[in-house]
Amino acid sequence: MKTRLLNPETVTTKGIFFISLPIFGELLLQLLVGNVDQIMLSQYSQNSVAAIGNGNQIMNIVILVLSVMSSGVLVLLTQYIGACNKKMISEVCTVATAIMTGFGILATIGIVIFCRPIFIAMHVPSEILDEACQYMRIVGSCIFIQGIYLIFAAILRSFSLVKEVLIASCIMNLINIIGNAILLNGLLGFPEMGIMGVAISTNISKCAGVAMLIFIFIRKTDARIRISMLRPFPTYTLKRLLYISIPFRAEGLSYQVSQILILSMVNTFGTVAITTRVYSNMIANLSYVYVTAFSQAMQIVMGYWIGAGKIEKIEANIWKYLRIGISVCLTMTLVFFLNSDFIYGLFSEDPRVWKLGRTILIIEFFLETGRAMNLIMVKTLITTGDIYSPVIVGVVSQWLIGAGLSFLFAMILGWGLAGTWIAMALDEVTRGLIFIGRFRSGKWKQRQLI
């Protein structure tokens, strides 16, 4: 390979930390590409913020469906890289890209046709319905580009090309910000396009991001995507990818659908609750984004360990990684809580949003503890081949505890937005504790992917 890979024998926690930093930068910038639309629109229209908040909830589900291959790509590629199997590396890349292209086209058609009925079913307020549909149709027209971006980002991360992906994300984010400024404010002779301009800018930045990742893939790796590898079709490779990806993404899809149900409850509480939820989700994302990066770096290294036959290293390090994840999430949440009025004040002048936001951030301490446990333990179980236990536990807990208790606390007991946050915290903590117990049982050692 053209890339210089990590040595599974010598990698340490410090090594994982250095891998995680570029991934953290990339994820943070991806987060900004989505949230910068809401931040810039907050100075333009609060209704537009609420419209994008509902639109992004749907987009999260679509992206999860499209990215069904990305998790399998990372797990399989790292293990084949650890085993030095060059033929299978190229085959995995080819199959994943082909499947993603087909799914992406279907998703684009579905979003354009069905976005309005979906928003109506979600009880989106009539004053923001048209804007939400407009945003969804424009962004959805290029949603397959987002899926391809996720595939190539996973491929490059598997080769430890995390710095290169970070650079591409930086440029993509910059393009989006500049495009928003021009099209939102009518600069350089363009008309003021409002939410439509923000959507167009998002599409342009995503296309640029994909072009850069493909260029890096060609220049920096020996892996190749060839149509000839699809004849005869490599059914075994597709089955391996789907075996990992579908259950894992089904759990994520279940979570997002449960969030849609919870959002439909929040939509009945009015615009203040909706906008507070949007801003609180932005803050929560920042609280755990580094732990997401750390867990991905950990997953890359664990894949190398498994491919090289060094599974004992996972047992020797997992509890240290778990402590790091929980500590980081709690520290970030504390920082945001101590500065909550200032942070919410950046987006809204409404004191009701500030007050409700403070309450949400108190609950966040419990929610982020559970989230850190889930990020670390689920990545570990999936990488070792224990695919179905995280899925089964996740789906049951998300609906019985997350969605079910949200209805009890928010709708029946009248706790409002705070009630939904308490229910989500109970869901995260419950799942985290169960996954820790699953790892301690040692049953994951009986699984094998390659």
C-alpha positions as CSV (number, residue, x, y, z in Angstrom):
1,M,0.0,0.0,0.0
2,K,1.1,3.6,-0.6
3,T,0.0,4.5,2.9
4,R,2.1,3.8,6.0
5,L,-0.2,1.9,8.3
6,L,0.0,1.6,12.1
7,N,1.8,-1.4,13.6
8,P,-0.8,-3.3,15.7
9,E,2.0,-4.5,18.0
10,T,3.1,-1.1,19.1
11,V,0.0,1.2,19.1
12,T,-0.8,2.7,22.5
13,T,-3.5,4.9,24.0
14,K,-1.4,7.9,23.0
15,G,-1.4,6.5,19.4
16,I,-5.2,6.3,19.5
17,F,-5.4,9.8,20.8
18,F,-3.3,11.1,17.9
19,I,-5.5,9.2,15.4
20,S,-8.6,10.7,17.1
21,L,-7.5,14.3,16.7
22,P,-7.9,14.6,13.0
23,I,-11.1,12.5,13.2
24,F,-12.4,14.9,15.8
25,G,-11.6,17.9,13.6
26,E,-13.4,16.2,10.7
27,L,-16.5,15.3,12.8
28,L,-16.6,18.8,14.3
29,L,-16.5,20.4,10.8
30,Q,-19.1,18.0,9.6
31,L,-21.2,19.0,12.5
32,L,-20.6,22.7,11.6
33,V,-21.6,22.1,8.0
34,G,-25.0,21.0,9.3
35,N,-25.3,23.4,12.2
36,V,-23.8,26.5,10.5
37,D,-27.0,26.7,8.5
38,Q,-29.0,27.0,11.7
39,I,-26.5,29.4,13.3
40,M,-26.5,31.7,10.3
41,L,-30.3,31.5,9.9
42,S,-30.8,32.3,13.6
43,Q,-30.0,35.9,12.8
44,Y,-32.4,35.8,9.8
45,S,-35.5,34.0,11.1
46,Q,-36.4,31.8,14.1
47,N,-39.1,30.0,11.9
48,S,-36.3,29.1,9.4
49,V,-34.3,27.6,12.3
50,A,-37.3,25.5,13.3
51,A,-37.8,24.4,9.7
52,I,-34.3,23.3,9.3
53,G,-34.4,21.5,12.6
54,N,-37.3,19.4,11.4
55,G,-35.6,18.9,8.0
56,N,-32.4,17.7,9.5
57,Q,-34.3,15.2,11.6
58,I,-35.5,13.5,8.4
59,M,-32.1,13.9,6.8
60,N,-30.5,12.1,9.7
61,I,-32.6,9.1,9.0
62,V,-32.0,9.2,5.2
63,I,-28.2,9.5,5.8
64,L,-28.3,6.5,8.2
65,V,-30.0,4.4,5.5
66,L,-27.6,5.5,2.8
67,S,-24.6,5.0,5.0
68,V,-25.5,1.4,5.7
69,M,-22.3,0.3,4.1
70,S,-19.9,2.7,5.8
71,S,-19.8,0.9,9.2
72,G,-19.2,-2.4,7.5
73,V,-16.5,-0.9,5.3
74,L,-14.5,0.4,8.3
75,V,-14.7,-2.9,10.2
76,L,-13.9,-5.2,7.3
77,L,-11.2,-3.0,5.7
78,T,-9.2,-2.5,9.0
79,Q,-9.2,-6.3,9.5
80,Y,-8.2,-7.0,5.9
81,I,-5.5,-4.3,6.3
82,G,-4.3,-6.0,9.5
83,A,-4.2,-9.3,7.6
84,C,-2.5,-7.7,4.6
85,N,-5.1,-9.0,2.1
86,K,-4.8,-6.5,-0.8
87,K,-7.3,-8.2,-3.1
88,M,-10.1,-8.1,-0.6
89,I,-9.4,-4.5,0.3
90,S,-10.2,-3.4,-3.3
91,E,-13.2,-5.7,-3.5
92,V,-14.7,-4.2,-0.4
93,C,-14.2,-0.7,-1.7
94,T,-15.8,-1.5,-5.1
95,V,-18.9,-3.3,-3.7
96,A,-19.6,-0.6,-1.1
97,T,-19.4,2.2,-3.7
98,A,-21.6,0.5,-6.2
99,I,-24.4,-0.3,-3.6
100,M,-24.2,3.3,-2.3
101,T,-24.7,4.8,-5.7
102,G,-27.9,2.8,-6.3
103,F,-29.3,3.5,-2.8
104,G,-28.6,7.2,-3.2
105,I,-30.6,7.6,-6.4
106,L,-33.6,6.0,-4.8
107,A,-33.3,8.1,-1.7
108,T,-33.2,11.3,-3.7
109,I,-36.4,10.4,-5.6
110,G,-38.2,9.5,-2.3
111,I,-37.3,12.7,-0.5
112,V,-38.5,14.9,-3.4
113,I,-41.8,13.2,-3.6
114,F,-42.7,12.4,0.0
115,C,-41.2,15.2,2.2
116,R,-44.5,17.1,2.6
117,P,-46.6,14.1,3.8
118,I,-43.8,13.2,6.2
119,F,-43.7,16.7,7.7
120,I,-47.5,16.8,8.0
121,A,-47.4,13.4,9.9
122,M,-44.8,14.9,12.2
123,H,-47.2,17.8,13.1
124,V,-44.8,20.4,11.8
125,P,-46.5,23.8,12.5
126,S,-48.1,25.3,9.4
127,E,-46.0,28.5,9.6
128,I,-42.8,26.6,8.9
129,L,-44.1,23.7,6.7
130,D,-43.4,25.4,3.3
131,E,-39.9,26.4,4.4
132,A,-39.2,22.9,5.7
133,C,-40.3,21.3,2.4
134,Q,-38.3,23.7,0.3
135,Y,-35.1,23.0,2.3
136,M,-35.7,19.2,2.2
137,R,-36.3,19.1,-1.6
138,I,-33.2,21.1,-2.4
139,V,-30.8,19.3,0.0
140,G,-32.4,15.9,-0.7
141,S,-31.7,16.3,-4.5
142,C,-28.1,15.7,-3.7
143,I,-28.4,13.4,-0.7
144,F,-26.6,10.5,-2.5
145,I,-23.5,12.7,-2.5
146,Q,-23.6,12.6,1.3
147,G,-23.7,8.8,1.2
148,I,-20.7,8.6,-1.2
149,Y,-18.9,11.0,1.1
150,L,-19.4,8.7,4.1
151,I,-18.2,5.7,2.1
152,F,-14.9,7.3,1.0
153,A,-14.4,8.9,4.4
154,A,-14.7,5.4,6.0
155,I,-12.3,4.0,3.4
156,L,-9.7,6.6,4.0
157,R,-10.0,6.3,7.8
158,S,-9.4,2.6,7.5
159,F,-6.0,3.4,5.9
160,S,-5.3,5.9,8.8
161,L,-5.6,8.8,6.3
162,V,-7.4,10.9,8.9
163,K,-5.5,14.1,8.4
164,E,-6.3,14.1,4.7
165,V,-10.0,13.7,5.5
166,L,-9.8,16.6,8.0
167,I,-8.3,18.9,5.3
168,A,-11.2,18.0,2.9
169,S,-13.7,18.7,5.7
170,C,-12.1,22.1,6.4
171,I,-12.4,23.1,2.8
172,M,-15.9,21.8,2.5
173,N,-17.0,23.7,5.6
174,L,-15.4,26.9,4.4
175,I,-17.2,26.6,1.1
176,N,-20.5,26.2,2.9
177,I,-20.0,29.2,5.2
178,I,-19.0,31.4,2.2
179,G,-21.9,30.2,0.2
180,N,-24.3,30.8,3.1
181,A,-23.0,34.4,3.5
182,I,-23.4,35.1,-0.2
183,L,-26.8,33.5,-0.8
184,L,-28.4,34.3,2.5
185,N,-27.5,38.0,2.5
186,G,-27.5,38.7,-1.2
187,L,-23.8,39.5,-1.7
188,L,-21.9,39.8,-5.0
189,G,-25.0,40.6,-6.9
190,F,-27.0,37.5,-5.9
191,P,-30.5,37.9,-4.5
192,E,-31.4,37.2,-0.9
193,M,-32.5,33.6,-1.1
194,G,-33.1,32.8,2.6
195,I,-33.5,29.1,3.5
196,M,-33.2,28.2,-0.2
197,G,-29.8,29.8,-0.5
198,V,-28.6,27.9,2.6
199,A,-29.8,24.6,1.0
200,I,-28.0,25.3,-2.3
201,S,-24.8,26.2,-0.4
202,T,-25.0,22.9,1.5
203,N,-25.2,21.0,-1.7
204,I,-22.3,22.7,-3.4
205,S,-20.0,22.1,-0.3
206,K,-21.0,18.4,-0.2
207,C,-20.1,17.9,-3.9
208,A,-16.7,19.6,-3.4
209,G,-16.1,17.3,-0.4
210,V,-16.7,14.2,-2.3
211,A,-14.5,15.3,-5.2
212,M,-11.6,15.9,-2.8
213,L,-12.0,12.5,-1.0
214,I,-12.0,10.6,-4.3
215,F,-8.8,12.5,-5.4
216,I,-7.1,11.5,-2.1
217,F,-8.3,7.9,-2.5
218,I,-6.7,7.6,-5.9
219,R,-3.5,9.4,-4.9
220,K,-2.8,7.9,-1.5
221,T,-3.9,4.3,-1.6
222,D,-3.3,1.2,-3.9
223,A,-6.9,0.2,-3.5
224,R,-8.9,0.6,-6.7
225,I,-12.6,0.6,-7.6
226,R,-13.1,-1.4,-10.8
227,I,-16.4,-2.5,-12.5
228,S,-14.6,-5.7,-13.5
229,M,-14.6,-6.7,-9.8
230,L,-18.5,-6.8,-9.9
231,R,-18.4,-9.6,-12.6
232,P,-19.2,-12.1,-11.3
233,F,-20.7,-10.2,-8.4
234,P,-18.8,-10.8,-5.1
235,T,-21.8,-12.0,-3.1
236,Y,-19.7,-13.2,-0.2
237,T,-18.2,-9.7,0.3
238,L,-21.7,-8.1,0.1
239,K,-23.0,-10.5,2.6
240,R,-20.2,-9.7,5.0
241,L,-20.8,-6.0,4.6
242,L,-24.5,-6.4,5.1
243,Y,-24.0,-8.7,8.1
244,I,-22.2,-5.9,9.9
245,S,-23.9,-2.9,8.5
246,I,-27.6,-3.7,8.4
247,P,-28.1,-4.6,12.0
248,F,-25.8,-1.8,13.2
249,R,-27.6,0.8,11.0
250,A,-31.0,-0.7,11.9
251,E,-30.3,0.2,15.5
252,G,-29.3,3.7,14.4
253,L,-32.3,4.0,12.2
254,S,-34.5,2.9,15.1
255,Y,-33.0,5.6,17.2
256,Q,-33.7,8.3,14.7
257,V,-37.2,7.1,14.1
258,S,-37.8,7.2,17.8
259,Q,-36.4,10.7,17.8
260,I,-39.0,11.6,15.1
261,L,-41.8,10.4,17.4
262,I,-40.3,12.4,20.3
263,L,-40.0,15.5,18.0
264,S,-43.6,15.2,17.0
265,M,-44.4,15.4,20.7
266,V,-42.2,18.5,21.1
267,N,-43.8,20.1,18.1
268,T,-47.1,20.3,20.0
269,F,-45.3,22.4,22.7
270,G,-44.8,25.4,20.4
271,T,-41.9,27.2,18.7
272,V,-40.0,27.9,22.0
273,A,-39.7,24.2,22.8
274,I,-38.8,23.4,19.2
275,T,-36.0,26.0,19.0
276,T,-34.7,25.1,22.4
277,R,-34.5,21.5,21.3
278,V,-32.6,22.5,18.2
279,Y,-30.0,24.5,20.1
280,S,-29.7,21.9,22.9
281,N,-29.1,19.2,20.4
282,M,-26.3,21.3,18.9
283,I,-24.7,21.7,22.3
284,A,-25.1,18.0,23.1
285,N,-23.5,17.1,19.8
286,L,-20.5,19.2,20.8
287,S,-20.4,17.5,24.2
288,Y,-19.8,14.0,22.7
289,V,-18.2,14.7,19.3
290,Y,-14.7,14.0,20.6
291,V,-15.8,10.8,22.2
292,T,-17.2,9.8,18.9
293,A,-13.9,10.5,17.3
294,F,-12.0,8.6,20.0
295,S,-14.3,5.6,19.6
296,Q,-13.7,5.6,15.8
297,A,-10.0,5.8,16.3
298,M,-10.3,2.9,18.8
299,Q,-12.3,0.9,16.3
300,I,-9.6,1.3,13.6
301,V,-6.9,0.1,15.9
302,M,-9.1,-2.8,17.2
303,G,-9.7,-3.8,13.6
304,Y,-5.9,-4.0,13.0
305,W,-5.5,-6.0,16.3
306,I,-8.2,-8.5,15.2
307,G,-6.8,-8.9,11.7
308,A,-3.3,-9.5,13.2
309,G,-4.6,-12.0,15.7
310,K,-4.0,-9.8,18.8
311,I,-7.5,-9.9,20.3
312,E,-6.1,-9.9,23.9
313,K,-5.2,-6.2,23.5
314,I,-8.9,-5.3,23.4
315,E,-9.5,-6.8,26.9
316,A,-6.4,-5.1,28.2
317,N,-7.4,-1.6,27.2
318,I,-11.2,-1.3,27.0
319,W,-11.9,-0.1,30.5
320,K,-9.3,2.6,30.2
321,Y,-11.0,3.8,27.0
322,L,-14.4,3.8,28.7
323,R,-13.1,6.0,31.5
324,I,-11.6,8.4,29.0
325,G,-15.0,8.6,27.1
326,I,-17.1,9.3,30.2
327,S,-14.6,11.9,31.6
328,V,-14.6,13.9,28.3
329,C,-18.4,13.9,27.9
330,L,-18.9,15.1,31.5
331,T,-16.2,17.8,31.3
332,M,-17.7,19.2,28.1
333,T,-21.2,19.2,29.5
334,L,-20.0,21.1,32.6
335,V,-18.3,23.7,30.5
336,F,-21.5,24.3,28.5
337,F,-23.7,24.3,31.6
338,L,-21.5,27.0,33.4
339,N,-21.9,29.2,30.2
340,S,-25.4,28.2,29.3
341,D,-26.9,31.7,29.2
342,F,-24.1,33.0,27.1
343,I,-24.3,30.1,24.7
344,Y,-28.1,30.2,24.2
345,G,-27.9,34.0,24.0
346,L,-25.8,33.5,20.8
347,F,-28.8,32.0,19.1
348,S,-31.9,33.6,20.8
349,E,-32.9,36.6,22.8
350,D,-35.9,34.9,24.3
351,P,-35.4,34.3,28.1
352,R,-37.7,31.4,27.9
353,V,-35.2,29.6,25.7
354,W,-32.4,30.4,28.1
355,K,-34.3,29.1,31.1
356,L,-35.5,25.9,29.4
357,G,-32.0,25.3,28.0
358,R,-30.4,25.4,31.5
359,T,-32.8,22.7,32.7
360,I,-31.9,20.6,29.7
361,L,-28.2,20.9,30.4
362,I,-28.6,19.6,33.9
363,I,-30.2,16.5,32.5
364,E,-27.4,16.3,30.0
365,F,-24.9,15.2,32.7
366,F,-26.8,11.9,33.0
367,L,-27.5,11.5,29.3
368,E,-23.9,12.0,28.2
369,T,-22.6,9.5,30.8
370,G,-24.8,6.9,29.1
371,R,-23.9,8.1,25.6
372,A,-20.2,7.7,26.3
373,M,-20.7,4.2,27.5
374,N,-22.7,3.4,24.3
375,L,-20.2,4.9,21.9
376,I,-17.3,3.0,23.4
377,M,-19.0,-0.4,24.1
378,V,-21.0,-0.6,20.9
379,K,-18.0,0.1,18.7
380,T,-16.1,-2.6,20.5
381,L,-18.8,-5.2,20.2
382,I,-19.5,-4.5,16.5
383,T,-15.7,-4.6,15.7
384,T,-15.3,-8.0,17.3
385,G,-18.3,-9.4,15.4
386,D,-20.9,-9.3,18.2
387,I,-23.4,-7.6,15.9
388,Y,-26.9,-8.5,17.1
389,S,-26.8,-7.9,20.9
390,P,-26.3,-4.1,20.5
391,V,-29.1,-4.0,17.9
392,I,-31.6,-5.9,20.0
393,V,-30.9,-4.0,23.2
394,G,-30.8,-0.7,21.4
395,V,-34.2,-1.1,19.6
396,V,-36.0,-2.3,22.7
397,S,-34.6,0.3,25.0
398,Q,-35.1,3.2,22.5
399,W,-38.8,2.5,22.2
400,L,-39.8,1.2,25.6
401,I,-37.7,3.6,27.6
402,G,-36.7,6.5,25.2
403,A,-40.0,7.0,23.3
404,G,-42.3,5.3,25.8
405,L,-41.2,7.3,28.9
406,S,-41.1,10.5,26.7
407,F,-44.8,10.1,26.2
408,L,-45.4,9.5,29.9
409,F,-43.2,12.3,31.2
410,A,-43.8,14.9,28.5
411,M,-47.4,14.3,27.4
412,I,-49.2,12.7,30.4
413,L,-47.2,14.2,33.4
414,G,-46.8,17.5,31.6
415,W,-43.0,17.9,32.0
416,G,-42.6,19.1,28.4
417,L,-39.2,19.1,26.7
418,A,-37.4,18.3,29.9
419,G,-39.5,15.1,30.2
420,T,-38.3,13.9,26.8
421,W,-34.7,14.6,27.9
422,I,-35.1,12.6,31.1
423,A,-36.5,9.7,29.2
424,M,-33.6,9.8,26.7
425,A,-31.1,9.9,29.5
426,L,-32.6,6.8,31.1
427,D,-32.5,5.0,27.7
428,E,-28.8,5.8,27.2
429,V,-27.7,4.8,30.7
430,T,-29.7,1.6,30.6
431,R,-28.2,0.5,27.3
432,G,-24.7,1.4,28.4
433,L,-24.9,-0.7,31.5
434,I,-26.2,-3.7,29.5
435,F,-23.4,-3.5,27.0
436,I,-20.8,-3.4,29.7
437,G,-22.3,-6.6,31.1
438,R,-22.3,-8.2,27.6
439,F,-18.6,-7.5,27.2
440,R,-17.8,-8.8,30.6
441,S,-19.5,-12.1,29.7
442,G,-16.9,-12.8,27.1
443,K,-19.4,-14.1,24.5
444,W,-18.0,-11.6,21.9
445,K,-14.9,-13.8,21.7
446,Q,-16.9,-16.5,19.8
447,R,-17.6,-14.2,16.8
448,Q,-15.4,-13.9,13.7
449,L,-15.8,-11.7,10.6
450,I,-12.9,-12.7,8.3
